[in-house]
């Protein structure tokens, strides 16, 4: 007799619970290399991310992590737990905010709360889920928030009975 195989996956539409809060761990410590690589790959020439001497003369006194890196990492940290293999499409983002800077050396911890869900009216095998993501640094200070709307598969018919 062979052992049962379990494939890691995200949640199907029916498995999402409104108001459920997911804490995604481990956190991700941001590095200078992350910042420079992400910033240059995306052709963002903002000196606040690339020029240490310039950044020292500005309000925060050091280079800031690229906010798009923060957003991408925040959302990415939720994938294994929420949408791996069950996502059809990312439908959109809203209410994105960066209330406090993230710096190289800070650790980003993300949590996600399911705020709404409904079956798709045009795709009967899929549903729409709204997720509120919050990113905090190691001191529990909120550094980013975003609302994300996703299209996910419903449970396969054989499991939906």
C-alpha positions in Angstrom: 0.0 0.0 0.0 1.5 3.4 -1.0 1.2 6.5 1.1 -1.4 9.1 0.0 0.1 11.9 -2.0 -0.8 15.5 -1.1 0.0 18.3 -3.5 0.3 21.8 -1.9 -2.3 24.1 -3.3 -4.2 27.3 -2.6 -7.9 27.5 -1.8 -10.8 26.8 -4.1 -13.6 29.3 -4.1 -15.7 27.3 -1.7 -12.8 27.1 0.8 -12.4 30.9 1.2 -14.2 32.2 4.3 -15.1 35.9 4.6 -13.3 37.5 7.5 -10.7 34.7 7.8 -7.3 36.1 8.4 -4.2 34.3 7.2 -0.7 35.0 8.6 1.9 34.2 5.9 5.2 32.9 7.4 8.1 33.1 7.2 8.6 36.8 6.8 11.0 38.1 4.1 14.0 40.2 5.1 14.6 42.9 2.5 18.2 43.3 1.2 20.0 46.0 -0.7 20.5 43.5 -3.5 16.7 43.0 -3.7 16.2 46.7 -4.0 18.8 47.3 -6.6 17.9 44.3 -8.7 14.1 45.0 -8.6 14.6 48.7 -9.2 16.9 48.2 -12.2 14.9 45.3 -13.7 11.8 47.5 -13.7 13.7 50.4 -15.2 12.9 52.6 -12.2 15.6 55.3 -12.0 14.4 56.8 -8.8 17.5 58.0 -6.9 15.8 57.2 -3.5 16.3 53.5 -4.4 19.7 53.6 -6.1 21.8 56.5 -4.9 22.9 56.2 -1.3 24.5 59.7 -1.2 21.4 61.3 -2.5 19.1 59.3 -0.2 21.2 60.3 2.8 20.3 64.0 2.0 16.6 63.3 1.9 13.9 63.0 4.6 14.5 59.4 5.6 18.3 59.6 5.5 18.8 56.3 3.6 17.6 54.4 0.5 14.0 53.3 0.6 13.0 49.8 -0.6 11.1 50.1 -3.9 7.4 50.2 -3.0 6.6 47.9 -5.9 9.0 45.3 -4.4 7.1 45.7 -1.2 3.7 45.2 -2.9 5.0 42.3 -5.0 6.6 40.5 -2.0 3.5 41.1 0.1 1.2 39.5 -2.5 3.8 36.8 -3.3 3.9 35.7 0.2 0.2 34.8 0.1 0.4 32.6 -3.0 1.3 29.2 -1.4 -1.5 29.5 1.2 -4.2 31.1 -0.9 -3.9 30.9 -4.7 -1.2 28.4 -5.7 -2.8 26.3 -8.5 -6.3 27.6 -8.0 -5.9 31.1 -9.4 -7.4 31.8 -12.8 -6.5 35.4 -13.1 -5.6 38.5 -11.1 -8.5 40.9 -11.7 -7.2 44.1 -10.1 -5.8 46.0 -7.2 -7.2 48.9 -5.3 -6.6 51.1 -2.2 -2.8 50.5 -2.3 -1.0 52.5 0.4 2.5 52.7 1.8 2.1 54.5 5.2 5.6 53.9 6.4 8.9 53.2 4.5 10.5 49.8 4.3 14.3 49.7 4.4 17.0 47.2 3.5 17.4 45.0 6.6 13.7 45.3 7.6 11.6 42.1 7.6 8.3 42.1 5.9 5.5 40.1 7.5 2.2 39.8 5.6 -1.3 38.9 6.6 -4.4 38.6 4.3 -8.0 38.9 5.2 -10.8 37.7 3.0 -13.3 40.5 2.7 -15.8 39.3 0.1 -16.5 36.5 -2.3 -19.1 35.7 -4.9 -19.6 33.2 -7.7 -18.7 34.5 -11.1 -21.9 35.4 -13.1 -20.2 34.6 -16.4 -18.0 31.7 -15.5 -19.9 29.0 -13.5 -16.8 27.0 -12.6 -15.1 30.1 -11.0 -15.6 32.6 -8.3 -14.4 36.1 -7.4 -12.6 36.7 -4.1 -11.5 40.0 -2.6 -8.4 39.9 -0.3 -7.1 42.7 1.9 -3.3 42.4 2.3 -1.4 44.1 5.1 2.4 44.2 5.3 4.2 45.0 8.6 7.8 45.4 9.5 9.6 43.6 12.3 8.4 46.3 14.7 4.7 45.6 13.7 4.5 48.9 11.9 2.2 48.8 8.8 4.4 49.5 5.7 1.9 48.5 3.0 -1.8 47.7 2.4 -3.6 46.7 -0.7 -7.0 45.3 -1.8 -6.7 42.5 -4.4 -9.5 40.9 -6.4 -8.8 37.5 -7.9 -10.7 34.9 -10.0 -10.3 31.4 -8.7 -11.5 27.9 -9.6 -14.4 26.4 -7.8 -14.0 22.9 -6.4 -13.8 20.3 -9.2 -17.1 18.5 -9.8 -16.0 15.2 -8.2 -15.1 17.1 -5.0 -18.1 19.4 -5.1 -20.7 16.7 -4.2 
